């Protein structure tokens, strides 16, 4: 497991807003244990726009399940999403990584680009093992965040905060 250092988000003027807006804090992950020379600073959470970009990166398109002759006049029940896990993994790295000090082949730190398209190009050049290691740390931090955000139920078993969504068909 990598060593972590935490930076806290600046205190907000109104405490109530902390529940509605993404936290600006980051976690520094040292990826060369035990030397701690190389680090990646990872966002604690994405904001709504970033999360939408990450979700949209998964779907490449739609295709029919051997029925109909294209998406425009196909039966919706015969449609299947075509997913692109590789693009979503790249997008996850590009959105969650806030900064790093990783060296290139010349030993100098490779600058973390400010613009998303440049980040995607840079990340495609990483060695798979290095990218996978950073993704694993991001996933671990997401899991920890999700665990701490779970609300305690009230006396009747209802969540005390958050939104509950139910999917499926209701029987009549």
N, C-alpha and C positions, 0 to 999 in steps of 0.2 A: 504494500500500500504506500502511496506517495505521501510525503510530508505536506501539511497544509498550513497556510497562514491566512488569516481573515482580515479584511478591511471592512469596516462598517459603513453603511450608507449614512450620509448626513441626516441629522434629525430633521423631521418635517415639522413645519409650523403647526399644522393641525394633525393630531394623532389619528383621527378618523381616516385621513387620506392614506395612511400606511396600509390599510386593508384593501384599497382600491387601485393603487398604482404599483408598478413593478419596482422592486428594490434596486438601488443603484450600486449596491456593494458587490465586491468580488472576493474570490478565494484564490490564493496563489498556490499552485501545485508544483512541487519540485519533482522533476521527472528523472533525475539521475541520483537516486538514493545510493549511498549515504552522503555523497559529496555535496549535493545541493548547489550545483553551479548553474543548472538550467531550470528555468521555471516557465510556467504558462499561467497567466492570470485569467480566470474563468468567471463569467458573470454568475451571480447567484440565481438569477431567473431572467427569462425573456419577457419583454413587454408584449402586448396584444398583437401589434404589427409584426414583430419578429416571430412570434409563435405561428401566426398565419403563414409567413414565408416558409417556415420550417415544415408545416403541415402540407402546404401546396407543393413543396419540392418532392414529396412522396409520389404524387400522381402524375404520371407521364401523359396519360390519355385514357380513352375508353374504347373498348372494342365489343363487338357482338359475340355471343357465345355460339357461333355457328348458325345463328338464325337471323333473318333479316338481311338487308343488303347495305348496311351502313348505319351510323349513329343517328342520322336525321330521321329515319322512319323505322327504326328498330323498336321492338317491344322493350320497355325499360327493364322488365324482368330478365331479359336475355343479355343485358349489358354487364360487362366486367371491367373493373378498373385495371389499368396497366400501371404497375408501380415501378419506381426507380429508387431502390434502397441506397444505391451508391450516391446519387445526387442528394438524397436526404442526409446521409452521413456527412457529406461535404458541407452542406448547408448548416448542419448542427455545429460543426467545428467553426465555420465562418461567423455564425451568430453568437455562440457562447464564448469563444476566445476573445478577450479584451486586449491582451497584449502578451508579448513573450520576449525572451532573450535567446532564442535558439540560434545557433551559429550555422552558417552555410559552409560550403566546401573550403572557403578561404579562412575559416575560423572567426570571421566577423559576424555580428548579430544581423540576422535577416530582418529588415524592417517589417513590422506588422502593418499592412495597408489600412487606410481609413475607409476606403470604398469596398463595398461587398463584392462586386465583380472581380476586383484585383485580388481579394482574399481567396476567392474560389480558384483562380488561376494558380496562385501560390500554393494552396493546399493540395492541389493535384500533383504537385512536384514532391510532396513528402514521401518518405518511405512508409509503406503500409504498416509496419510495426510501430513506428512513432505515432502515426495518426490514430491507430487502434488503441494505443496506450492512453492518449489524451481523451479519446471518446469514452473509454472505460471510466476515467476519472469524472468526466462530465456526467455520465449515466449514474455513477455512484452518488455524486452531489445532488442530482435530480431526485434520486431515491431518498436521500436524507431529507431534502426539503419537503418532499411529499409526506414523509412520515411525521415531520414536525408540524405540518399544516393540517393534519387530520384533527377535526374538532371532536371534543368529548360530547357524547350525546346527553340530552337532558333526561330528566326522570322518566319520560315516556319513550325514550329511545330515539328521539328526533335529533338531527344535527343541530348544534347551537350556532353554527355559522356556515357560510358557503352556500352554494346552489346545488340542489339535487336534481339531476336529470334522469328521466326514465325513458327507455327506448323499447320499442316493441309494439305489437298490436294489442289493443284492448278488446277483450271479448265482450260481446253484447248479449 
